[in-house]
Amino acid sequence: MAGDHFFLELEPPEEQFRHSPHVVIVGGGFAGVHACKALANSNVRITLIDKRNFNLFQPLLYQVSTGLVSRGDVATPLREMVGVQKNVQVLLGEVTQVNPEGKQIIFNGKSYSYDHLVLATGSGSTFFGHDKWRTFSPPMKILEHAEEIRRRLLMAMEQAEQTPDQQARQFLQTVVIVGGGPSGCEMAGAVSELMRWAMKNSFKQLDPKKTRIVLVDPGDRLLRAMPESLSEVALKSLQNDGVEFLAKGRVQTMCPGEVIVGTPDGDVRIQAATVIWTAGVRASHLGKKLADVTECEVDRGGRVVVEPDFSIPGHPEIRVAGDLSSYSHTANGKPLPGMAAPAKQAGTFIGKDIAAIVANQSRPTFNYFDFGSMAVLDRDTAVADLRGLKFSGKIGWLLWAFVHLVLIPGWENRITLSIKWIFALLTQQRASMLLTGMPSQHMALDAADAHFPMQAGEGPSIASPGAALKAAMAHYSHQLSGIPQTEEIIDTSEETSTVAK
Ligand SMILES: Cc1cc2nc3c(=O)[nH]c(=O)nc-3n(C[C@H](O)[C@H](O)[C@H](O)COP(=O)(O)OP(=O)(O)OC[C@H]3O[C@@H](n4cnc5c(N)ncnc54)[C@H](O)[C@@H]3O)c2cc1C
């Protein structure tokens, strides 16, 4: 396999590492970056490969989608984070294949050798076989998703502001959020604050109280991974913010502008201009590719089942960490959750373990420290379960804010976030409400054929609704007029490029 590819050989980052073992880390997320950092003082040469040139702090994506913070506040360039480490070389590229026999990976069509390989490519979203819904209902996994959600929310409000028809306005002010886990709850609270409070004074035609936010989940309570008492607190807090919880609800189908939810009492049809998907997670496709060539086991979520040292059977030189791995060698036998802290701890452990192997020292063992879990519900309320200690309300929020400021990389991000959060606490104002991301006629003012990233100047104006909202509005008006319209004739293809696969 590798024979078909150009073999890439690069100079070491520094001469002293010319003959050092080569550690290739794929994925610059929580696990990959911490593996890299744990090897800082080791006599190894590291190549960190990521398909993005930045590390993304996913826990705050919901704040990007609701305009509280901007992209630069939650993303840090990898070259800044670890590229300065003397034994690290950062490369931009997508790893598509592993050749365990030849100890090579394939990225950007090139083949590249390793002595130790760390795969930490994380996870993506799944629509449980309904991939068509992806266009109607953006998930929240990467920066582009968050910005697409913000664009849809803001554009729906802009359209509502200039729609005299009360019913149509109600439709534009309705948001459905699928998934009642931490991401869904965080999103619901933040959308409510955005549409009910932050915009209260600036949208003169809208009645913020008419905002309708429906949170749909198949379970009988929110935040099922948390104790019941905290689920109740979360539900009350969200209800106070005007969020409706549709429990035991499974999305049956959706098309632009409409979601049909099956419940024990029958199907519920919700007409909503904006639908957001936070329901399913699936490990990166690299896990399956690794299984194809090594016969290692992957679980139902596509995660690679790993050994106590995060290696795979028969290949001690290949480690898999973070969301891509399924690790059950914990004290209570429960698999590590797909969260930042376990990914960070696994990355650090793997780095230290490789350092010990290279230095011929005794190897460490991995002991997971479970800090607990938390979810923020609005700009000053959160629930937290920290090793059995339960917190909620403002104290919960202070803990949440502290933990996230510790976790996010970089002092600049910490300072900027603190200022923006304090500002939002005091004023309800949002710092990042720019409506961007549409092909713009304005570009054409400079030159008739000036290309905006997506298409030529004669594309739709930046001030016109995107294809998804147009399709939702078309569906809504067809419903009113009684003319049936099927999903098949609704084309939202213009936006598929902004919704990542
Ligand atoms: C919206 C949201 C909110 C969350 N909130 C919380 C929270 O509050 N608390 C918490 O603990 N956890 C939270 N999580 C989960 C947490 O972010 C993940 O568990 C964590 O990021 C996993 O770390 P990782 O290193 O495995 O993967 P990631 O951090 O996802 O990093 C994977 C990296 O691999 C790169 N990559 C992927 N495929 C390839 C490839 N083929 N080639 C090269 N590079 C590749 C990606 O670009 C990415 O940089 C949240 C997740 C989401 C999506």
Ligand as a Chemical Component Dictionary entry (heavy atoms), coordinates in Angstrom:
data_LIG
# 
_chem_comp.id                   LIG 
_chem_comp.type                 NON-POLYMER 
_chem_comp.pdbx_formal_charge   0 
_chem_comp.three_letter_code    LIG 
# 
loop_
_chem_comp_atom.comp_id 
_chem_comp_atom.atom_id 
_chem_comp_atom.alt_atom_id 
_chem_comp_atom.type_symbol 
_chem_comp_atom.charge 
_chem_comp_atom.model_Cartn_x 
_chem_comp_atom.model_Cartn_y 
_chem_comp_atom.model_Cartn_z 
_chem_comp_atom.pdbx_ordinal 
LIG C1  C1  C 0 -20.169 20.755 21.515 1  
LIG C2  C2  C 0 -19.298 19.973 22.451 2  
LIG C3  C3  C 0 -19.257 20.303 23.794 3  
LIG C4  C4  C 0 -18.459 19.588 24.669 4  
LIG N1  N1  N 0 -18.435 19.945 25.985 5  
LIG C5  C5  C 0 -17.632 19.279 26.840 6  
LIG C6  C6  C 0 -17.539 19.671 28.204 7  
LIG O1  O1  O 0 -18.198 20.621 28.635 8  
LIG N2  N2  N 0 -16.698 18.977 29.013 9  
LIG C7  C7  C 0 -15.944 17.924 28.552 10 
LIG O2  O2  O 0 -15.181 17.341 29.318 11 
LIG N3  N3  N 0 -16.021 17.528 27.273 12 
LIG C8  C8  C 0 -16.832 18.169 26.407 13 
LIG N4  N4  N 0 -16.901 17.776 25.090 14 
LIG C9  C9  C 0 -16.155 16.590 24.666 15 
LIG C10 C10 C 0 -14.679 16.900 24.422 16 
LIG O3  O3  O 0 -14.536 18.064 23.650 17 
LIG C11 C11 C 0 -14.036 15.710 23.728 18 
LIG O4  O4  O 0 -14.225 14.580 24.532 19 
LIG C12 C12 C 0 -12.551 15.941 23.490 20 
LIG O5  O5  O 0 -12.366 17.007 22.594 21 
LIG C13 C13 C 0 -11.892 14.691 22.923 22 
LIG O6  O6  O 0 -10.549 14.972 22.723 23 
LIG P1  P1  P 0 -9.750  14.211 21.566 24 
LIG O7  O7  O 0 -8.323  14.647 21.685 25 
LIG O8  O8  O 0 -10.033 12.768 21.590 26 
LIG O9  O9  O 0 -10.368 14.737 20.198 27 
LIG P2  P2  P 0 -10.565 16.217 19.652 28 
LIG O10 O10 O 0 -10.372 17.222 20.698 29 
LIG O11 O11 O 0 -11.848 16.188 18.915 30 
LIG O12 O12 O 0 -9.367  16.363 18.612 31 
LIG C14 C14 C 0 -9.268  15.557 17.468 32 
LIG C15 C15 C 0 -8.338  16.247 16.493 33 
LIG O13 O13 O 0 -8.032  15.340 15.448 34 
LIG C16 C16 C 0 -8.056  16.029 14.203 35 
LIG N5  N5  N 0 -8.337  15.021 13.179 36 
LIG C17 C17 C 0 -9.473  14.304 13.025 37 
LIG N6  N6  N 0 -9.329  13.424 12.012 38 
LIG C18 C18 C 0 -8.083  13.606 11.516 39 
LIG C19 C19 C 0 -7.345  12.971 10.474 40 
LIG N7  N7  N 0 -7.853  11.952 9.757  41 
LIG N8  N8  N 0 -6.088  13.393 10.220 42 
LIG C20 C20 C 0 -5.552  14.416 10.955 43 
LIG N9  N9  N 0 -6.204  15.025 11.967 44 
LIG C21 C21 C 0 -7.447  14.615 12.247 45 
LIG C22 C22 C 0 -9.135  17.063 14.380 46 
LIG O14 O14 O 0 -8.970  18.134 13.468 47 
LIG C23 C23 C 0 -8.957  17.476 15.837 48 
LIG O15 O15 O 0 -8.072  18.565 15.954 49 
LIG C24 C24 C 0 -17.684 18.497 24.186 50 
LIG C25 C25 C 0 -17.714 18.159 22.833 51 
LIG C26 C26 C 0 -18.513 18.899 21.966 52 
LIG C27 C27 C 0 -18.545 18.546 20.506 53 
# 
loop_
_chem_comp_bond.comp_id 
_chem_comp_bond.atom_id_1 
_chem_comp_bond.atom_id_2 
_chem_comp_bond.value_order 
_chem_comp_bond.pdbx_ordinal 
LIG C1  C2  SING 1  
LIG C2  C3  SING 2  
LIG C2  C26 DOUB 3  
LIG C3  C4  DOUB 4  
LIG C4  N1  SING 5  
LIG C4  C24 SING 6  
LIG N1  C5  DOUB 7  
LIG C5  C6  SING 8  
LIG C5  C8  SING 9  
LIG C6  O1  DOUB 10 
LIG C6  N2  SING 11 
LIG N2  C7  SING 12 
LIG C7  O2  DOUB 13 
LIG C7  N3  SING 14 
LIG N3  C8  DOUB 15 
LIG C8  N4  SING 16 
LIG N4  C9  SING 17 
LIG N4  C24 SING 18 
LIG C9  C10 SING 19 
LIG C10 O3  SING 20 
LIG C10 C11 SING 21 
LIG C11 O4  SING 22 
LIG C11 C12 SING 23 
LIG C12 O5  SING 24 
LIG C12 C13 SING 25 
LIG C13 O6  SING 26 
LIG O6  P1  SING 27 
LIG P1  O7  DOUB 28 
LIG P1  O8  SING 29 
LIG P1  O9  SING 30 
LIG O9  P2  SING 31 
LIG P2  O10 DOUB 32 
LIG P2  O11 SING 33 
LIG P2  O12 SING 34 
LIG O12 C14 SING 35 
LIG C14 C15 SING 36 
LIG C15 O13 SING 37 
LIG C15 C23 SING 38 
LIG O13 C16 SING 39 
LIG C16 N5  SING 40 
LIG C16 C22 SING 41 
LIG N5  C17 SING 42 
LIG N5  C21 SING 43 
LIG C17 N6  DOUB 44 
LIG N6  C18 SING 45 
LIG C18 C19 SING 46 
LIG C18 C21 DOUB 47 
LIG C19 N7  SING 48 
LIG C19 N8  DOUB 49 
LIG N8  C20 SING 50 
LIG C20 N9  DOUB 51 
LIG N9  C21 SING 52 
LIG C22 O14 SING 53 
LIG C22 C23 SING 54 
LIG C23 O15 SING 55 
LIG C24 C25 DOUB 56 
LIG C25 C26 SING 57 
LIG C26 C27 SING 58 
# 
